[in-house]
Amino acid sequence: MPANRNALIRYKTLDACLRNRQRTWTLDDLIERVSEALYEYEGIDKGISRRTVQADLQLMRSDKLGYFAPIVVVDKKYYTYDDPTYSITNIPLSDGDLSRMNEAVEVLKQFRGFSHFSALNDVVQKLEDHVYATARKSARVIDFEKNDNLRGLHLLDELYQAVVQQRALRIEYQSFSARAPQTFTFHVWWLKEFKNRWFAVGLRNGKGLLINLALDRMLSLSVDTSADYVPNEHIDPDHYYRHVIGVTVSENLRPVRVKLFVTARHAPYVETKPLHHSQRVLARTEAGMVIELLVQHNFELEKEILGFGDGMQVLEPARLRHSIQKRLQAGLAAYGPEPEPTGPPAPDN
């Protein structure tokens, strides 16, 4: 790292000299100025060799650092830039650089809710402005799925810190099915994201089962100083979710082999974006394909299947097939006869 820093000091010093047209610069002048800069910034008092400065000038001219510096020697003695507006600090970004920086900006912006990244906000903003300005305000080429208006996102950092610092929380929570909120002590073990919705996973005081709490159903939370934090000592999240789609895991429910028929129209989508890592193709026909999953029967599995409408049919097991059938029939009933139009009564003539 020190060697790289010294090289950067040399390049920037040479760049400043070559941009300064108020005086002429011989090789000896450049050597003297670089030696002064190294002493000023790094305390190096042994000077710099002629060979090193010559190599630096050659490297700046080349494409190795991407500078392509237009360094010329006037009258076989004085060094300067052929282009008076050139500087190594304002070289243009390549298309590849812009693409990679754009991706980095978008990825970093996804973590705005965490205090660990709050210090990067100004950096990200400057980087974003620079990328867009360099790209002449071109339209973005990557658009991540996000929902900035989702309730509970402001709690992400508090929950994250509770895990890191191993602190129990006092949470006021109201599920969609509850008539009134409940307040209880909760020990967060990890945070889980699914379909752009966040969940805190952990233990509730007095209950030994692992539960998911949706952040958008949390009304308030605070540190519970009266309770000792119960740490996660034996559950690996990757292993915990290995047999499910989504976040709903039943510790007493064994995974089942689910066979699905996917129509030819939807087959390419399901094959290129599998429903689950266990997915495998059992058969192919002109009408479509049959796939198999090894998963638990949970709400998210049903929702995933229903999302394909008539493009997916459950073949096995019978219990899942019956459940999907009932939900489709209920949905069809909701689209029964067209309702009579309602509106203001016709005026009397």
Residue frames relative to the residue before (quaternion, step in Angstrom):
aa qw qx qy qz dx dy dz
M 1.0000 0.0000 0.0000 0.0000 0.00 0.00 0.00
P 0.6496 0.5019 -0.3416 0.4576 3.67 0.87 -0.85
A 0.6396 0.5247 -0.3359 0.4503 3.61 0.96 -0.82
N 0.6524 0.5019 -0.3148 0.4727 3.59 0.95 -0.81
R 0.6470 0.5135 -0.3210 0.4633 3.58 0.99 -0.82
N 0.6388 0.5204 -0.3265 0.4632 3.59 0.98 -0.80
A 0.6429 0.5187 -0.3243 0.4608 3.57 0.98 -0.84
L 0.6508 0.5150 -0.3207 0.4564 3.57 0.97 -0.85
I 0.6207 0.5275 -0.3395 0.4703 3.60 1.04 -0.75
R 0.6539 0.5136 -0.3181 0.4555 3.58 0.95 -0.84
Y 0.6698 0.5038 -0.3085 0.4498 3.60 0.87 -0.94
K 0.6848 0.4820 -0.2945 0.4604 3.58 0.90 -0.91
T 0.6334 0.5221 -0.3289 0.4669 3.58 1.08 -0.70
L 0.6519 0.4960 -0.3100 0.4827 3.58 0.95 -0.86
D 0.6282 0.5390 -0.3310 0.4530 3.58 1.00 -0.81
A 0.6594 0.5062 -0.3108 0.4608 3.60 0.93 -0.91
C 0.6483 0.5145 -0.3186 0.4621 3.59 1.00 -0.79
L 0.7084 0.4746 -0.2720 0.4461 3.58 0.80 -1.01
R 0.6493 0.4925 -0.3226 0.4815 3.61 1.18 -0.43
N 0.6261 0.5424 -0.3281 0.4540 3.59 1.23 -0.47
R 0.0848 -0.8295 0.5521 0.0042 3.57 -0.33 1.26
Q 0.4495 0.6840 -0.4582 0.3467 3.56 1.25 0.31
R 0.7777 0.1318 -0.1015 0.6062 3.54 1.29 -0.19
T 0.4588 -0.6519 0.5203 0.3063 3.56 -1.28 0.22
W 0.2344 -0.7927 0.5566 0.0830 3.53 -1.18 0.78
T 0.1804 -0.7506 0.6282 0.0969 3.52 -0.67 1.15
L 0.6788 -0.4655 0.3515 0.4462 3.56 -1.26 0.15
D 0.6393 0.5214 -0.3279 0.4603 3.59 1.01 -0.76
D 0.6201 0.5364 -0.3416 0.4594 3.59 1.05 -0.74
L 0.6601 0.5092 -0.3029 0.4617 3.57 0.96 -0.89
I 0.6336 0.5282 -0.3264 0.4616 3.57 1.00 -0.86
E 0.6614 0.5115 -0.3030 0.4572 3.58 0.93 -0.90
R 0.6816 0.4906 -0.2956 0.4553 3.60 0.91 -0.93
V 0.6453 0.5075 -0.3222 0.4714 3.61 1.00 -0.78
S 0.6344 0.5270 -0.3289 0.4600 3.59 0.96 -0.80
E 0.6430 0.5158 -0.3195 0.4674 3.60 1.01 -0.82
A 0.6599 0.5144 -0.3089 0.4523 3.59 0.96 -0.85
L 0.6551 0.5074 -0.3130 0.4641 3.60 0.96 -0.83
Y 0.6458 0.4988 -0.3209 0.4807 3.59 1.07 -0.70
E 0.6598 0.5314 -0.3001 0.4384 3.57 1.01 -0.92
Y 0.7886 0.3551 -0.1709 0.4721 3.59 0.84 -1.00
E 0.8159 0.2480 -0.0990 0.5129 3.59 1.01 -0.79
G 0.4612 -0.7021 0.4378 0.3203 3.61 1.25 -0.11
I 0.4235 0.6915 -0.4756 0.3411 3.60 1.22 0.42
D 0.0929 -0.8491 0.5199 0.0091 3.57 -0.46 1.20
K 0.5403 0.6421 -0.4033 0.3649 3.59 1.23 0.13
G 0.5249 -0.6583 0.4038 0.3578 3.56 1.27 0.09
I 0.3919 -0.6900 0.5551 0.2494 3.54 -1.34 -0.18
S 0.4699 -0.7030 0.4582 0.2738 3.58 -0.97 0.77
R 0.6262 -0.5372 0.4208 0.3770 3.52 -1.27 0.49
R 0.6432 0.5396 -0.3230 0.4367 3.59 0.98 -0.87
T 0.6442 0.5301 -0.3267 0.4441 3.61 0.99 -0.83
V 0.6755 0.4802 -0.3003 0.4721 3.60 0.86 -0.89
Q 0.6340 0.5150 -0.3361 0.4689 3.61 0.97 -0.75
A 0.6528 0.5018 -0.3124 0.4738 3.58 0.99 -0.82
D 0.6250 0.5374 -0.3351 0.4564 3.61 1.05 -0.77
L 0.6565 0.5118 -0.3092 0.4598 3.58 0.93 -0.88
Q 0.6574 0.5021 -0.3049 0.4720 3.55 1.01 -0.82
L 0.6479 0.5173 -0.3129 0.4634 3.57 1.01 -0.83
M 0.6425 0.5147 -0.3202 0.4688 3.59 1.01 -0.76
R 0.6364 0.5253 -0.3248 0.4621 3.58 1.10 -0.64
S 0.6877 0.5258 -0.2755 0.4181 3.57 1.07 -0.81
D 0.5789 -0.5863 0.4451 0.3507 3.55 -1.37 -0.07
K 0.4086 0.7473 -0.4576 0.2552 3.60 1.26 -0.03
L 0.7603 0.2946 -0.1669 0.5544 3.57 1.03 -0.79
G 0.5163 -0.6591 0.4069 0.3653 3.56 1.27 -0.05
Y 0.4605 0.7111 -0.4347 0.3056 3.59 1.26 0.19
F 0.0161 -0.8191 0.5677 0.0811 3.59 0.86 -1.00
A 0.1279 0.8445 -0.5109 0.0966 3.57 1.03 0.80
P 0.3584 -0.7541 0.5114 0.2033 3.64 -0.79 1.01
I 0.1029 0.8256 -0.5426 0.1153 3.58 0.65 1.15
V 0.0170 -0.7925 0.6092 -0.0233 3.57 -0.83 1.03
V 0.3130 -0.7143 0.5924 0.2020 3.56 -1.31 0.41
V 0.2122 -0.7941 0.5633 0.0839 3.56 -0.52 1.22
D 0.8460 0.0359 -0.0783 0.5261 3.54 -0.94 1.01
K 0.5652 -0.6431 0.3520 0.3784 3.55 1.22 0.73
K 0.7025 0.4638 -0.2509 0.4779 3.57 1.22 0.45
Y 0.8035 0.2983 -0.1274 0.4992 3.57 0.86 -1.03
Y 0.2922 -0.7722 0.5468 0.1393 3.58 -0.84 1.08
T 0.1710 0.7639 -0.6081 0.1324 3.55 -1.05 0.85
Y 0.5272 -0.5792 0.4935 0.3783 3.56 -1.33 -0.04
D 0.4717 -0.6608 0.5058 0.2916 3.55 -0.99 0.84
D 0.7237 0.3162 -0.1951 0.5816 3.58 1.15 -0.66
P 0.3574 -0.7792 0.4702 0.2096 3.64 -0.38 1.17
T 0.6719 0.4958 -0.3004 0.4609 3.62 1.20 -0.38
Y 0.5281 0.6676 -0.4000 0.3398 3.59 1.26 -0.21
S 0.1240 0.7400 -0.6594 0.0473 3.53 -1.32 0.60
I 0.5202 -0.6364 0.4596 0.3363 3.56 -1.05 0.67
T 0.6262 0.5577 -0.3401 0.4257 3.61 1.22 -0.33
N 0.7690 0.3116 -0.2003 0.5211 3.59 1.18 -0.20
I 0.2491 0.7682 -0.5481 0.2177 3.56 1.07 0.71
P 0.5144 -0.6620 0.4404 0.3213 3.60 -0.97 0.76
L 0.4627 -0.6546 0.5233 0.2891 3.54 -1.24 0.56
S 0.4523 -0.6681 0.5150 0.2896 3.54 -1.07 0.71
D 0.6675 -0.4804 0.3714 0.4310 3.57 -1.26 0.24
G 0.6445 0.5227 -0.3198 0.4573 3.55 1.04 -0.79
D 0.6266 0.5302 -0.3288 0.4671 3.57 1.04 -0.82
L 0.6611 0.5178 -0.3045 0.4495 3.57 0.90 -0.96
S 0.6544 0.5221 -0.3142 0.4477 3.55 0.94 -0.90
R 0.6922 0.4770 -0.2807 0.4632 3.57 0.87 -0.97
M 0.6556 0.5013 -0.3143 0.4693 3.59 1.01 -0.79
N 0.6157 0.5437 -0.3426 0.4560 3.57 1.04 -0.75
E 0.6561 0.5040 -0.3057 0.4713 3.56 0.95 -0.91
A 0.6553 0.5186 -0.3159 0.4492 3.58 0.95 -0.88
V 0.6323 0.5336 -0.3270 0.4566 3.57 0.99 -0.84
E 0.6884 0.4872 -0.2903 0.4522 3.57 0.83 -0.98
V 0.6427 0.5151 -0.3275 0.4629 3.58 1.02 -0.76
L 0.6684 0.5046 -0.3043 0.4538 3.59 0.88 -0.92
K 0.6399 0.5480 -0.3270 0.4281 3.57 1.05 -0.74
Q 0.5798 0.5952 -0.3808 0.4057 3.60 1.19 -0.36
F 0.7197 0.4518 -0.2392 0.4699 3.60 1.20 -0.46
R 0.2411 0.8123 -0.5027 0.1711 3.58 1.15 0.53
G 0.6500 0.5630 -0.3203 0.3975 3.60 1.10 -0.59
F 0.6778 0.4917 -0.2901 0.4634 3.60 1.20 -0.31
S 0.4998 -0.6770 0.4505 0.2982 3.57 -0.89 0.96
H 0.5546 0.6154 -0.3967 0.3954 3.60 1.13 -0.56
F 0.7505 0.3781 -0.2029 0.5025 3.56 1.12 -0.65
S 0.4418 0.7110 -0.4602 0.2959 3.60 1.26 -0.07
A 0.6265 0.5437 -0.3391 0.4438 3.57 1.09 -0.67
L 0.6623 0.5083 -0.2983 0.4626 3.55 1.23 -0.43
N 0.4227 0.7422 -0.4560 0.2501 3.60 1.23 -0.23
D 0.6915 0.4645 -0.2843 0.4746 3.57 0.86 -0.98
V 0.6325 0.5320 -0.3332 0.4537 3.57 1.02 -0.79
V 0.6596 0.5064 -0.3041 0.4648 3.56 0.92 -0.95
Q 0.6500 0.5197 -0.3231 0.4506 3.57 0.96 -0.86
K 0.6609 0.4949 -0.3081 0.4725 3.57 0.94 -0.87
L 0.6516 0.5119 -0.3137 0.4636 3.56 0.96 -0.87
E 0.6464 0.5209 -0.3147 0.4603 3.55 0.98 -0.89
D 0.6599 0.5073 -0.3069 0.4616 3.58 0.91 -0.91
H 0.6674 0.5052 -0.3061 0.4536 3.55 0.98 -0.87
V 0.6476 0.5194 -0.3174 0.4584 3.56 0.96 -0.88
Y 0.6970 0.4706 -0.2807 0.4625 3.56 0.83 -0.97
A 0.6430 0.5153 -0.3312 0.4597 3.57 1.02 -0.78
T 0.6615 0.4992 -0.3073 0.4677 3.55 0.95 -0.85
A 0.7056 0.4345 -0.2525 0.4996 3.54 1.07 -0.73
R 0.4469 -0.7176 0.4270 0.3209 3.57 1.37 0.22
K 0.6435 -0.5693 0.3083 0.4083 3.51 0.95 1.03
S 0.2250 0.7894 -0.5406 0.1843 3.57 0.98 0.73
A 0.6108 -0.5620 0.4123 0.3756 3.55 -1.22 0.52
R 0.5518 -0.6131 0.4436 0.3504 3.57 -1.09 0.68
V 0.3107 -0.7605 0.5449 0.1681 3.53 -1.12 0.70
I 0.7299 0.2786 -0.2111 0.5874 3.58 1.28 -0.11
D 0.0167 -0.7950 0.6059 -0.0248 3.56 -0.78 1.02
F 0.2207 -0.8000 0.5477 0.1068 3.58 -0.29 1.27
E 0.5054 -0.6202 0.5020 0.3286 3.54 -1.16 0.65
K 0.2013 0.7671 -0.5850 0.1697 3.55 -0.79 1.03
N 0.1346 -0.7629 0.6273 0.0802 3.52 -1.28 0.44
D 0.1974 -0.8315 0.5109 0.0933 3.55 0.07 1.32
N 0.6753 0.4956 -0.2946 0.4601 3.60 1.21 -0.39
L 0.4100 0.7188 -0.4736 0.3016 3.59 1.24 0.07
R 0.4567 -0.6974 0.4842 0.2658 3.56 -0.84 1.00
G 0.7793 0.3720 -0.2672 0.4277 3.54 -1.14 0.69
L 0.4709 0.6912 -0.4507 0.3120 3.62 1.19 -0.18
H 0.6227 0.5579 -0.3453 0.4263 3.59 1.10 -0.64
L 0.6354 0.5379 -0.3279 0.4467 3.61 1.26 -0.26
L 0.4244 0.7432 -0.4436 0.2659 3.58 1.27 -0.27
D 0.7097 0.4717 -0.2862 0.4381 3.55 0.77 -1.00
E 0.6318 0.5274 -0.3383 0.4563 3.62 0.97 -0.78
L 0.6642 0.4901 -0.3037 0.4758 3.57 0.97 -0.82
Y 0.6311 0.5332 -0.3226 0.4619 3.56 1.01 -0.82
Q 0.6738 0.4910 -0.2928 0.4682 3.57 0.91 -0.92
A 0.6063 0.5589 -0.3531 0.4418 3.59 1.10 -0.66
V 0.6455 0.4971 -0.3171 0.4855 3.59 1.08 -0.72
V 0.6901 0.4951 -0.2842 0.4448 3.56 0.82 -1.05
Q 0.7650 0.3635 -0.1838 0.4988 3.56 0.90 -0.96
Q 0.3590 -0.7709 0.4586 0.2578 3.58 1.38 0.01
R 0.3647 0.7070 -0.5057 0.3337 3.52 0.61 1.24
A 0.4079 -0.6834 0.5494 0.2544 3.56 -1.02 0.83
L 0.2491 -0.7810 0.5603 0.1183 3.56 -1.11 0.71
R 0.2950 -0.6902 0.6282 0.2047 3.52 -1.28 0.53
I 0.0349 -0.8426 0.5348 -0.0540 3.56 -0.37 1.28
E 0.2170 -0.7174 0.6467 0.1416 3.53 -1.08 0.83
Y 0.0358 0.8371 -0.5302 0.1296 3.55 -0.44 1.26
Q 0.0089 -0.7823 0.6229 0.0009 3.53 -1.07 0.78
S 0.2859 -0.7654 0.5550 0.1565 3.58 -0.50 1.20
F 0.6753 -0.4981 0.3510 0.4156 3.56 -1.25 0.26
S 0.7168 0.4531 -0.2513 0.4666 3.59 1.10 -0.66
A 0.6034 0.5828 -0.3552 0.4124 3.60 1.23 -0.30
R 0.4423 -0.6986 0.4999 0.2579 3.57 -1.06 0.80
A 0.7957 0.1094 -0.0385 0.5945 3.58 1.14 -0.62
P 0.5539 -0.6197 0.4313 0.3509 3.60 -1.12 0.53
Q 0.2479 -0.7329 0.6136 0.1575 3.54 -1.31 0.46
T 0.2006 -0.7578 0.6068 0.1313 3.55 -1.16 0.59
F 0.1572 0.7922 -0.5684 0.1568 3.58 -0.75 1.05
T 0.5307 -0.6022 0.4914 0.3379 3.54 -1.35 0.27
F 0.0578 -0.8105 0.5820 -0.0311 3.55 -0.88 1.01
H 0.2142 -0.7614 0.6031 0.1031 3.56 -1.05 0.89
V 0.2241 -0.8041 0.5395 0.1100 3.59 -0.30 1.27
W 0.1998 -0.7919 0.5691 0.0954 3.55 -0.87 1.00
W 0.7767 -0.1567 0.0885 0.6036 3.59 1.07 -0.68
L 0.3962 -0.6756 0.5665 0.2563 3.53 -1.37 0.23
K 0.1253 -0.8028 0.5826 0.0174 3.55 -0.95 0.95
E 0.1440 -0.7783 0.6069 0.0722 3.56 -0.96 0.93
F 0.0975 0.7771 -0.6169 0.0782 3.57 -0.97 0.89
K 0.8429 -0.0301 -0.0296 0.5364 3.53 -0.80 1.09
N 0.6738 -0.5311 0.2813 0.4298 3.55 0.96 0.98
R 0.6058 0.4884 -0.3762 0.5029 3.60 1.16 0.60
W 0.2954 -0.7963 0.5114 0.1311 3.59 -0.88 0.96
F 0.1002 -0.7805 0.6166 0.0237 3.53 -1.15 0.78
A 0.2702 -0.7025 0.6303 0.1904 3.54 -1.22 0.64
V 0.1484 -0.8037 0.5749 0.0392 3.56 -0.74 1.10
G 0.3614 0.7302 -0.5203 0.2558 3.56 -0.83 0.97
L 0.6263 -0.5427 0.4221 0.3676 3.54 -1.29 -0.47
R 0.2955 -0.7066 0.6128 0.1945 3.51 -1.16 0.73
N 0.5898 -0.5989 0.4061 0.3586 3.58 -0.98 0.84
G 0.8185 0.2378 -0.1900 0.4872 3.54 -0.93 0.96
K 0.7241 0.3405 -0.2311 0.5535 3.60 1.26 -0.08
G 0.3485 -0.7933 0.4701 0.1680 3.56 -0.77 1.01
L 0.6000 0.5890 -0.3615 0.4031 3.59 1.24 -0.22
L 0.4799 -0.6516 0.5114 0.2891 3.51 -1.10 0.78
I 0.0361 -0.8130 0.5811 -0.0051 3.60 -0.86 0.93
N 0.3620 -0.6966 0.5759 0.2281 3.54 -1.35 0.41
L 0.0868 -0.7709 0.6285 0.0560 3.55 -0.97 0.85
A 0.3472 -0.7423 0.5353 0.2048 3.58 -0.67 1.10
L 0.4932 -0.6816 0.4515 0.2974 3.57 -0.85 0.94
D 0.6657 0.5173 -0.3220 0.4309 3.59 1.05 -0.66
R 0.6656 0.4550 -0.3147 0.5009 3.61 1.29 0.00
M 0.5195 0.6141 -0.4219 0.4183 3.58 1.30 0.10
L 0.2686 -0.7833 0.5450 0.1314 3.56 -0.75 1.08
S 0.7775 -0.1344 0.0909 0.6076 3.58 1.11 -0.64
L 0.0112 -0.7837 0.6198 0.0395 3.55 -1.28 0.32
S 0.0133 0.7737 -0.6328 0.0281 3.52 -1.23 0.59
V 0.5905 -0.5627 0.4325 0.3843 3.58 -1.23 0.36
D 0.2587 -0.7522 0.5899 0.1387 3.55 -0.91 0.98
T 0.1974 -0.8279 0.5176 0.0882 3.58 -0.08 1.29
S 0.6284 0.5592 -0.3368 0.4230 3.59 1.22 -0.32
A 0.7169 0.4152 -0.2398 0.5062 3.60 1.25 -0.26
D 0.3902 -0.6906 0.5589 0.2418 3.55 -1.07 0.80
Y 0.4866 -0.6816 0.4699 0.2788 3.55 -0.91 0.95
V 0.2604 -0.7410 0.6006 0.1496 3.56 -1.00 0.91
P 0.2387 -0.8188 0.5043 0.1354 3.64 -0.32 1.17
N 0.4845 -0.6121 0.5360 0.3213 3.52 -1.36 0.34
E 0.0382 -0.8472 0.5295 -0.0223 3.56 -0.44 1.17
H 0.8257 0.2531 -0.1049 0.4932 3.60 1.16 -0.27
I 0.6812 0.4845 -0.3082 0.4542 3.65 1.16 -0.17
D 0.2043 -0.7570 0.6137 0.0926 3.54 -0.84 1.09
P 0.4789 -0.7058 0.4327 0.2919 3.64 -0.57 1.08
D 0.6377 0.5295 -0.3424 0.4425 3.61 0.93 -0.81
H 0.6748 0.4722 -0.2846 0.4906 3.57 0.97 -0.84
Y 0.6314 0.5685 -0.3229 0.4170 3.56 1.02 -0.85
Y 0.7721 0.3542 -0.1791 0.4963 3.60 0.97 -0.87
R 0.3749 0.7884 -0.4501 0.1878 3.59 1.24 -0.01
H 0.7784 0.3303 -0.1756 0.5041 3.62 1.06 -0.61
V 0.6720 0.4739 -0.3198 0.4707 3.60 1.11 0.45
I 0.3063 -0.6444 0.6536 0.2526 3.47 -1.44 0.30
G 0.7911 0.2697 -0.2055 0.5091 3.57 -0.72 1.01
V 0.6661 -0.5267 0.3805 0.3662 3.57 -1.14 -0.67
T 0.6054 0.5845 -0.3595 0.4033 3.60 1.20 -0.31
V 0.0202 0.8043 -0.5882 0.0814 3.57 -0.41 1.29
S 0.1605 -0.7581 0.6250 0.0950 3.56 -0.94 0.94
E 0.3779 -0.7535 0.4948 0.2112 3.55 -0.65 1.13
N 0.7180 0.4299 -0.2447 0.4897 3.60 1.22 -0.40
L 0.6370 0.5316 -0.3234 0.4550 3.59 1.28 -0.09
R 0.3143 -0.7571 0.5450 0.1760 3.56 -0.73 1.08
P 0.5254 -0.6213 0.4609 0.3545 3.61 -1.06 0.59
V 0.2158 -0.7689 0.5913 0.1123 3.56 -1.13 0.69
R 0.4847 -0.6328 0.5116 0.3208 3.53 -1.27 0.42
V 0.1231 -0.8028 0.5833 0.0140 3.54 -0.52 1.25
K 0.1217 -0.7856 0.6051 0.0447 3.56 -0.74 1.11
L 0.0499 -0.8099 0.5833 -0.0368 3.52 -0.80 1.11
F 0.2560 -0.7188 0.6199 0.1830 3.54 -1.11 0.74
V 0.1107 -0.7884 0.6046 0.0228 3.55 -0.83 1.06
T 0.4464 -0.7087 0.4756 0.2690 3.57 -0.73 1.05
A 0.6726 -0.5203 0.3501 0.3929 3.54 -1.25 0.53
R 0.6206 0.5634 -0.3402 0.4264 3.57 1.08 -0.70
H 0.7686 0.3632 -0.1807 0.4946 3.57 0.96 -0.88
A 0.4749 0.7195 -0.4195 0.2842 3.59 1.20 -0.40
P 0.6614 0.5069 -0.3475 0.4299 3.66 0.80 -0.80
Y 0.6483 0.5217 -0.3228 0.4509 3.59 1.02 -0.77
V 0.6853 0.4804 -0.2835 0.4682 3.57 0.94 -0.92
E 0.6665 0.5075 -0.3061 0.4522 3.57 1.04 -0.73
T 0.7154 0.4307 -0.2587 0.4856 3.59 0.98 -0.79
K 0.7579 0.1742 -0.1377 0.6134 3.59 1.23 -0.42
P 0.2142 -0.8294 0.5020 0.1195 3.61 0.23 1.26
L 0.5363 -0.6252 0.4687 0.3191 3.54 -1.16 0.66
H 0.7873 -0.0055 0.0571 0.6139 3.56 1.17 -0.71
H 0.6104 -0.5867 0.3768 0.3758 3.58 -1.11 0.58
S 0.6416 0.5308 -0.3275 0.4465 3.63 1.20 -0.42
Q 0.4356 0.7350 -0.4440 0.2700 3.60 1.24 -0.19
R 0.1044 0.7662 -0.6308 0.0638 3.54 -1.06 0.89
V 0.4615 -0.6833 0.5024 0.2604 3.54 -1.15 0.70
L 0.2388 -0.7895 0.5542 0.1122 3.56 -0.83 1.06
A 0.8071 -0.0563 0.0781 0.5825 3.58 1.00 -0.75
R 0.1562 -0.7643 0.6189 0.0923 3.53 -1.27 0.54
T 0.0209 0.7641 -0.6446 0.0165 3.56 -1.09 0.79
E 0.6776 -0.4568 0.3572 0.4522 3.55 -1.26 0.02
A 0.6571 0.5240 -0.3080 0.4459 3.58 1.12 -0.64
G 0.7556 -0.2975 0.2078 0.5453 3.60 1.15 -0.50
M 0.4609 -0.6598 0.5042 0.3131 3.55 -1.13 -0.63
V 0.3293 -0.7037 0.5925 0.2130 3.54 -1.31 0.43
I 0.0707 -0.7981 0.5982 0.0143 3.55 -0.82 1.04
E 0.2288 -0.7608 0.5922 0.1346 3.54 -1.29 0.40
L 0.1042 -0.7686 0.6297 0.0435 3.54 -1.08 0.86
L 0.2227 -0.7270 0.6273 0.1682 3.55 -1.20 0.53
V 0.2913 0.7668 -0.4978 0.2815 3.55 0.06 1.36
Q 0.5375 -0.5646 0.5041 0.3717 3.52 -1.35 0.18
H 0.4436 -0.6513 0.5416 0.2927 3.55 -1.20 0.59
N 0.1919 0.7817 -0.5703 0.1641 3.58 -0.31 1.24
F 0.7489 -0.4076 0.2885 0.4356 3.55 -1.34 0.08
E 0.6715 0.5155 -0.3044 0.4367 3.57 0.92 -0.92
L 0.6085 0.5423 -0.3552 0.4577 3.61 1.07 -0.67
E 0.6649 0.4941 -0.3068 0.4687 3.58 0.88 -0.91
K 0.6556 0.5191 -0.3135 0.4499 3.57 0.94 -0.89
E 0.6346 0.5308 -0.3259 0.4575 3.57 1.03 -0.79
I 0.6659 0.4954 -0.2973 0.4720 3.58 0.94 -0.90
L 0.6689 0.5071 -0.3027 0.4514 3.57 0.90 -0.93
G 0.5943 0.5983 -0.3571 0.4016 3.57 1.12 -0.59
F 0.6735 0.4787 -0.2966 0.4788 3.58 1.20 -0.41
G 0.3564 -0.7702 0.4738 0.2350 3.59 1.28 -0.05
D 0.8208 -0.1822 0.1569 0.5182 3.55 -0.85 -1.02
G 0.5369 0.6440 -0.3960 0.3744 3.58 1.28 0.09
M 0.7717 0.2436 -0.1430 0.5698 3.59 1.27 -0.17
Q 0.0702 -0.7993 0.5968 -0.0028 3.57 -0.95 0.92
V 0.3767 -0.7143 0.5454 0.2242 3.59 -0.93 0.94
L 0.2071 -0.7722 0.5919 0.1021 3.57 -0.82 1.04
E 0.7735 -0.0763 0.0865 0.6232 3.58 0.98 -0.89
P 0.5908 -0.1632 -0.7885 -0.0519 1.56 -2.25 1.21
A 0.6929 -0.5021 0.3288 0.3996 3.56 -1.28 0.38
R 0.6314 0.5519 -0.3443 0.4220 3.60 0.98 -0.79
L 0.6717 0.4729 -0.2953 0.4878 3.59 0.94 -0.85
R 0.6284 0.5362 -0.3366 0.4520 3.59 0.98 -0.83
H 0.6648 0.4994 -0.3008 0.4671 3.60 0.94 -0.88
S 0.6451 0.5291 -0.3197 0.4489 3.59 0.97 -0.83
I 0.6657 0.4832 -0.2980 0.4843 3.59 0.93 -0.90
Q 0.6239 0.5503 -0.3330 0.4440 3.56 1.01 -0.83
K 0.6635 0.5052 -0.3027 0.4615 3.59 0.91 -0.93
R 0.6812 0.4863 -0.2993 0.4582 3.58 0.90 -0.85
L 0.6380 0.5052 -0.3305 0.4781 3.59 1.04 -0.68
Q 0.6408 0.5149 -0.3272 0.4661 3.58 1.00 -0.77
A 0.6442 0.5098 -0.3212 0.4710 3.58 1.01 -0.79
G 0.6443 0.5146 -0.3174 0.4684 3.55 1.06 -0.75
L 0.6419 0.5183 -0.3164 0.4682 3.54 1.01 -0.81
A 0.6371 0.5314 -0.3284 0.4515 3.58 1.01 -0.80
A 0.6236 0.5449 -0.3411 0.4449 3.57 1.10 -0.65
Y 0.7069 0.3569 -0.2357 0.5634 3.58 1.28 -0.38
G 0.1598 0.8186 -0.5276 0.1615 3.55 0.93 0.98
P 0.8201 -0.1640 0.1347 0.5315 3.58 -1.12 -0.65
E 0.5763 -0.5891 0.4395 0.3573 3.54 -1.12 0.73
P 0.4398 -0.6990 0.4870 0.2843 3.63 -0.80 0.92
E 0.5612 -0.5895 0.4571 0.3586 3.52 -1.17 0.61
P 0.4911 -0.6624 0.4641 0.3235 3.60 -0.87 0.83
T 0.1729 -0.7769 0.5991 0.0866 3.53 -1.00 0.86
G 0.2230 0.7690 -0.5748 0.1692 3.54 -1.08 0.68
P 0.7083 -0.4282 0.3078 0.4693 3.56 -1.20 -0.05
P 0.5550 -0.6135 0.4339 0.3568 3.62 -1.02 0.69
A 0.5754 -0.5867 0.4408 0.3613 3.51 -1.19 0.63
P 0.5035 -0.6604 0.4567 0.3191 3.60 -0.95 0.75
D 0.4898 -0.6460 0.4986 0.3068 3.58 -1.12 0.70
N 0.3347 -0.7356 0.5574 0.1904 3.53 -1.05 0.85
